[in-house]
């Protein structure tokens, strides 16, 4: 399972989703979907904008977790 950790990064830096959308040029609904882990795709261009704006690495945004066996 791929986890997008954007919501915790925004909280850590005290930036609202709307403000972050304004700063990056990424649509607010897309930011919201990322924060809810409901986004269907992650364009490399958006990942680059996020890393630049938050001064972070890609690994700070995305995490892979093995799903538990059922």
Backbone as CSV, one residue per row, in Angstrom:
resi,resn,N_x,N_y,N_z,CA_x,CA_y,CA_z,C_x,C_y,C_z
1,UNK,0.841,-1.164,0.000,0.000,0.000,0.000,0.897,1.241,0.000
2,UNK,0.557,2.185,-0.830,1.288,3.446,-0.892,0.572,4.459,-0.001
3,UNK,1.299,5.070,0.895,0.762,6.081,1.807,1.350,7.433,1.420
4,UNK,0.486,8.419,1.288,0.933,9.780,1.011,0.877,10.537,2.338
5,UNK,2.005,11.050,2.751,2.131,11.671,4.075,2.041,13.198,4.008
6,UNK,1.374,13.712,2.989,1.316,15.162,2.797,0.608,15.876,3.938
7,UNK,-0.476,15.314,4.434,-1.242,15.979,5.481,-0.377,16.233,6.722
8,UNK,0.455,15.267,7.100,1.301,15.468,8.289,2.401,16.492,8.024
9,UNK,2.917,16.536,6.807,3.927,17.546,6.473,3.331,18.953,6.505
10,UNK,2.119,19.088,5.999,1.464,20.404,6.012,1.177,20.843,7.441
11,UNK,0.726,19.907,8.281,0.472,20.240,9.690,1.760,20.658,10.378
12,UNK,2.827,19.917,10.116,4.130,20.198,10.724,4.608,21.606,10.372
13,UNK,4.337,22.024,9.126,4.796,23.337,8.665,3.720,24.409,8.793
14,UNK,2.575,24.018,9.384,1.471,24.936,9.631,0.999,25.626,8.343
15,UNK,0.771,24.829,7.306,0.303,25.335,6.012,-1.040,24.668,5.709
16,UNK,-2.034,25.463,5.375,-3.338,24.897,5.021,-3.271,24.292,3.618
17,UNK,-4.187,23.396,3.338,-4.244,22.799,2.010,-4.486,23.870,0.947
18,UNK,-5.362,24.801,1.233,-5.678,25.862,0.275,-4.445,26.733,0.003
19,UNK,-3.731,27.091,1.054,-2.510,27.890,0.897,-1.457,27.114,0.118
20,UNK,-1.335,25.835,0.409,-0.360,25.006,-0.288,-0.696,24.906,-1.771
21,UNK,-1.971,24.762,-2.079,-2.413,24.726,-3.476,-2.034,26.035,-4.176
22,UNK,-2.249,27.146,-3.507,-1.901,28.446,-4.080,-0.398,28.545,-4.339
23,UNK,0.396,28.103,-3.377,1.859,28.196,-3.504,2.422,27.309,-4.615
24,UNK,1.836,26.129,-4.788,2.383,25.166,-5.744,1.735,25.222,-7.118
25,UNK,0.529,25.777,-7.186,-0.201,25.764,-8.451,-0.913,24.445,-8.701
26,UNK,-0.907,23.564,-7.714,-1.635,22.293,-7.810,-3.065,22.570,-7.345
27,UNK,-4.030,22.066,-8.095,-5.428,22.312,-7.756,-5.742,21.864,-6.326
28,UNK,-6.563,22.655,-5.623,-6.921,22.331,-4.245,-7.577,20.948,-4.129
29,UNK,-8.502,20.563,-5.028,-9.064,19.205,-4.918,-8.000,18.108,-5.012
30,UNK,-6.965,18.337,-5.796,-5.882,17.348,-5.912,-5.112,17.252,-4.602
31,UNK,-4.820,18.399,-4.000,-4.142,18.419,-2.700,-4.998,17.685,-1.667
32,UNK,-6.289,17.953,-1.669,-7.200,17.307,-0.729,-7.203,15.785,-0.921
33,UNK,-7.253,15.337,-2.165,-7.218,13.892,-2.446,-5.906,13.275,-1.963
34,UNK,-4.805,13.997,-2.137,-3.512,13.497,-1.653,-3.533,13.357,-0.133
35,UNK,-4.072,14.356,0.534,-4.116,14.337,1.998,-5.006,13.217,2.529
36,UNK,-6.008,12.840,1.751,-6.920,11.767,2.153,-6.490,10.394,1.630
37,UNK,-5.337,10.353,0.938,-4.838,9.118,0.321,-5.852,8.525,-0.656
38,UNK,-6.516,9.397,-1.407,-7.507,8.944,-2.381,-7.125,9.308,-3.803
39,UNK,-5.940,9.843,-3.980,-5.505,10.249,-5.308,-5.241,9.001,-6.158
40,UNK,-5.631,9.083,-7.436,-5.482,7.932,-8.333,-4.128,7.923,-9.034
41,UNK,-3.524,9.095,-9.191,-2.199,9.175,-9.818,-1.431,10.347,-9.215
42,UNK,-0.111,10.255,-9.320,0.765,11.303,-8.798,1.727,11.732,-9.894
43,UNK,1.372,12.770,-10.642,2.288,13.230,-11.677,3.634,13.654,-11.087
44,UNK,4.691,13.296,-11.762,6.039,13.637,-11.312,6.177,15.153,-11.143
45,UNK,5.550,15.900,-12.007,5.593,17.364,-11.924,5.036,17.851,-10.580
46,UNK,3.937,17.259,-10.129,3.363,17.648,-8.838,4.267,17.242,-7.682
47,UNK,4.832,16.049,-7.770,5.755,15.608,-6.716,6.947,16.553,-6.617
48,UNK,7.437,16.995,-7.756,8.552,17.940,-7.774,8.155,19.256,-7.108
49,UNK,6.987,19.771,-7.429,6.507,21.031,-6.830,6.379,20.901,-5.314
50,UNK,5.880,19.761,-4.869,5.718,19.525,-3.426,7.075,19.494,-2.733
51,UNK,8.026,18.765,-3.313,9.365,18.674,-2.720,10.039,20.043,-2.655
52,UNK,9.886,20.827,-3.708,10.493,22.166,-3.726,9.858,23.047,-2.663
53,UNK,8.541,23.077,-2.616,7.840,23.964,-1.687,8.069,23.585,-0.225
54,UNK,8.117,22.284,0.054,8.297,21.834,1.440,9.754,21.575,1.795
55,UNK,10.641,21.760,0.819,12.074,21.516,1.024,12.278,20.134,1.647
56,UNK,11.772,19.119,0.932,11.851,17.760,1.459,12.224,16.788,0.350
57,UNK,12.412,15.553,0.739,12.726,14.473,-0.188,11.438,13.729,-0.540
58,UNK,11.462,13.029,-1.645,10.314,12.240,-2.068,9.916,11.227,-0.990
59,UNK,10.896,10.659,-0.322,10.620,9.679,0.734,9.907,10.301,1.940
60,UNK,9.945,11.625,2.056,9.208,12.307,3.123,7.720,12.381,2.793
61,UNK,7.375,12.244,1.513,6.000,12.389,1.045,5.313,11.044,0.860
62,UNK,6.063,10.073,0.335,5.471,8.787,-0.028,6.124,7.666,0.770
63,UNK,5.288,6.752,1.243,5.786,5.603,1.997,5.100,4.337,1.485
64,UNK,5.848,3.268,1.391,5.275,1.976,1.020,5.130,1.130,2.273
65,UNK,3.933,0.608,2.477,3.678,-0.306,3.582,3.107,-1.590,3.027
66,UNK,3.650,-2.699,3.477,3.078,-3.986,3.086,1.719,-4.117,3.742
67,UNK,0.751,-4.524,2.950,-0.579,-4.734,3.498,-0.565,-6.005,4.334
68,UNK,-1.270,-6.002,5.438,-1.308,-7.211,6.270,-1.968,-8.357,5.515
69,UNK,-1.476,-9.558,5.721,-2.070,-10.733,5.099,-3.396,-11.042,5.770
70,UNK,-4.354,-11.388,4.964,-5.671,-11.705,5.542,-5.919,-13.178,5.541
